[in-house]
Amino acid sequence: MLSLQGMNSTLILNAKIVNEGAVVENDVLIRGQHIEKIGANLQSTPADTVLDAKGKFLLPGAIDDQVHFREPGLTHKATIHSESRAAVAGGVTSFMEMPNTKPPAFTRQLLEDKYSIAAKSSLGNYSFFMGASNDNLEEVLQVDIKQVCGLKIFMGSSTGNLLVDNPKTLEGFFSKFPSIIATHCEDEATINRNTELFRKKYGDALPAKMHPEIRNHEACYLSSSFAVNLAKKHGTYLHILHISTEKETHLFDNSIPLKDKKITAEACIHHLWFNDSDYDRLGMLIKWNPAVKTARDQEAILKAVLDDKIDVIATDHAPHTWEEKQNDYFNAPSGGPLVQHSMVAMLEFYKQGKISIETIVQKMSHNPAILFRIEKRGYIREGYYADLVLVDMDKPWKVEKQNILAKCGWSPFEGQTFNASIHSTWVSGHLAYQEGKLNDSKMGMRMTFAR
């Protein structure tokens, strides 16, 4: 066993620690992978590295429960290595990645192949969703739920087209899978009907602003409400991803603690930041599924976050190449890069008085840890892994091509000035990022779950 003296140690002094609903100035001692001590007046404690964080906020690293890092099979868009570096630079220390790669993660072996890639190349901590198909229920039921974050079901087709549309199959998953089912909810029949109507009206030259008319409120609510009813029928742990409409927010309950909820919801950065007035400016760059909709929807989603009807804030980081996004409506893929800018975007809302910094930490760090029952992450606590982010709230910077780390090289935030910047990021005790420089000498860890 390695002695304590042989472990690398870091002492962070005078930080404004944002944790468990409070902001308290304190010192933090990191030893090895863990937080060893939190307290006042630790300045005399021996440590290999000492950092005075006076005036800066120390947050638990964000846990992003929905990213698409495109590996294997789509590495011209992104890799686990490239996107995990972008995540860490943005204060996201852990991520849960989706199964719509090539081949899709429909088997335990294909899932383990992704874990093997991450073990060698991911700067952040990681877990991967297994994918549901119309014929892999028995394989899914063999997965170890302590080692995998959950099961992803596309109840509406999106990039990769892993649509599960067999009612009997959906009943099987919802009635038998013992852990979290995360769903993409859009009604396929509604989308197909709207697509044909708009194609007849506009031909192939459909403007991007028609996207929320095709993937409309009805398509989202029909699917989300169906999933909620199915989950209530079977007692399923259901987590509906990327809520995009005001109407859907009323499907969720805020009367019980998150630890007791079986039906939960996620909001994504793009649905909080953009609305349909931005299509004329950004076009296909903000074409996502589900679509960015109205300002009323945008405001209602933030309200639901604040009211605890929506439990988690994440990104749905889903990069495509610049060239792919320059295609016409029917050929431009949906999705875009967000993971590097999610935390600073939320801190911008804090600066604007829209949300407290304690709530940001709750929705981006604490709640993902509670919901997925992640072991020893998501909080600043003694004995927990040292997943930490030091934020300078008064260091403005502009998003430009040269500082975008996603492999695709573009961002819908390009040209945006953020008033807060990420100073340092520790991943399981490793200083993985500091003031613009990444350190790839140690990789992140596979997350485990107390289930």
C-alpha angles and dihedrals in degrees: 000000000000112000120237089244089058094054120097110248136196128191116204111195133200097000123162096235114207107200140136096357099313142086113220128169108233146135125256128204117204117195119180109320097337145069104252102180141005120191150104123286099018091142093112093055111113113245138160092233129026122195123185105214096180110161094010129108121237113207133179107256115269117255110213109203096191126047136137110211093173100225126161111036103002100061093135084075101040146326133218087248097051097043096043088056090052089049095051092047087055096050096260105132099173134032142184113216129209129240102234095106127116108295096023115237095254097137135051090242093053088048092052089049088062091049089053091054091048094049089061101037116020116105089190131057113268151197131173133218118229113232126238121221133177090264111030103080095118092050091049092053090060094060119113104242091199090062102039127058095223151287122297120211121187101210086175125038118255136152106339094020100239090161117171105197104151107111093207090052092050090051088052094052095043094047099042112028106097100203140041121328111196114199139199101210121202124127108243097203092054092048093049092049093049092045092057092046093051094042090055091049100043105017115213093324094083114158118233091243088071090066094089089048091057097039090038139169092272093054091052098044095045091055098039093048090047090052092048092050091048091050092049090050094053103028091244125173096239126183114184112206131218102004106205107174138065091228093058092056089070091064092074133080126226097177097092133051117268092244089063098043120107096183116054140163142214132213121204130218095243094055089050096045106036136045136181092280087071096063093083090056102037105023115178091002088081096039102126135156113263091036127243102253139183132333087247090057090046092053092045092053091054090047090052090051090052092044093051094243086116111049108188138039115209140148117239083217101198114163127198127177120271089244092054092052092052091068124105120274098274093047103037108096121231121247141057144202116279111140096096093055105035098098096043090047090055091045087055088058087050090053089051092052094246097119137009121248088236090058091049089055091045094053098038102036117010099040098049087051092050096042096048094033092234113188117244099339137101097052140070098240135139109263093023124115111273099247099154140158125200112205129197104208094193105049109099120202137171126233106240134164092258093058098043108108101186109108092238089066099219138086136190084229094061108135092021117128115216118198096209126059135194108249101179139357126198119195114196088336095312116120094231098167136020130168097334098323126108124207113207096177092109129034127221125258136254109255119234129204132223098226 
